[in-house]
């Protein structure tokens, strides 16, 4: 999951938002269909890494998160104080 997050962050830094959004959609699909361990990995590793990155770098792509990931993102932001 960390490598997938790194790829997503790299795409964002390169300005390739279309592919980054595709990665987010893939993560959403895995999140929605995966086991509880997979969902935890998406939330605790992938989403945490990507959301921390976009907050630190003031990226304006948070509105491009798919529905379930957006919900998890808001939970993390409100919990962690990012």
C-alpha positions as CSV (number, residue, x, y, z in Angstrom):
1,X,0.0,0.0,0.0
2,X,2.9,2.4,0.7
3,X,4.3,1.9,-2.7
4,X,0.9,2.6,-4.3
5,X,0.6,5.7,-2.2
6,X,4.1,6.8,-3.3
7,X,3.0,6.3,-6.9
8,X,-0.1,8.4,-6.4
9,X,1.8,11.2,-4.7
10,X,4.4,11.2,-7.5
11,X,1.6,11.6,-10.0
12,X,0.2,14.5,-8.1
13,X,3.6,16.2,-7.9
14,X,4.0,15.7,-11.7
15,X,0.6,17.3,-12.2
16,X,-0.8,14.1,-13.7
17,X,-4.1,14.5,-11.8
18,X,-6.0,12.3,-14.2
19,X,-3.8,9.3,-13.4
20,X,-3.7,10.1,-9.7
21,X,-7.5,10.1,-9.7
22,X,-7.4,6.7,-11.4
23,X,-5.2,5.4,-8.6
24,X,-7.7,6.8,-6.0
25,X,-10.5,5.0,-7.8
26,X,-8.6,1.8,-7.8
27,X,-7.9,2.2,-4.1
28,X,-11.7,2.9,-3.6
29,X,-12.5,-0.3,-5.4
30,X,-10.1,-2.3,-3.3
31,X,-11.5,-0.6,-0.2
32,X,-15.1,-1.5,-1.1
33,X,-14.4,-5.1,-2.0
34,X,-11.5,-6.1,0.2
35,X,-11.4,-7.9,3.5
36,X,-11.2,-6.0,6.8
37,X,-7.4,-6.3,6.7
38,X,-7.3,-4.8,3.2
39,X,-9.6,-2.0,4.2
40,X,-7.4,-1.2,7.2
41,X,-4.3,-1.2,4.9
42,X,-6.0,1.2,2.5
43,X,-7.1,3.5,5.4
44,X,-4.0,3.3,7.6
45,X,-1.3,3.2,5.0
46,X,-2.5,4.5,1.6
47,X,-5.0,7.1,2.6
48,X,-3.0,8.4,5.5
49,X,0.1,8.8,3.3
50,X,-1.8,10.5,0.5
51,X,-3.9,12.7,2.7
52,X,-0.9,13.8,4.8
53,X,0.9,14.7,1.6
54,X,-2.0,16.8,0.2
55,X,-2.4,18.6,3.4
56,X,1.3,19.4,3.8
57,X,1.6,20.5,0.2
58,X,-1.8,22.4,0.2
59,X,-3.0,20.4,-2.9
60,X,-6.6,20.9,-3.9
61,X,-7.4,17.4,-5.0
62,X,-9.3,16.3,-1.9
63,X,-12.6,16.9,-3.7
64,X,-11.5,14.3,-6.3
65,X,-11.5,11.5,-3.8
66,X,-14.2,8.9,-4.5
67,X,-17.1,8.7,-2.0
68,X,-15.8,6.1,0.5
69,X,-12.2,7.4,0.5
70,X,-13.5,10.9,1.0
71,X,-15.4,9.8,4.0
72,X,-12.4,8.0,5.4
73,X,-10.3,11.1,4.6
74,X,-12.5,13.4,6.6
75,X,-12.5,10.9,9.5
76,X,-8.7,11.0,9.5
77,X,-8.4,14.7,9.2
78,X,-10.9,15.3,12.0
79,X,-9.2,12.7,14.2
80,X,-5.5,13.5,13.6
81,X,-5.9,17.3,13.5
82,X,-4.1,17.6,10.1
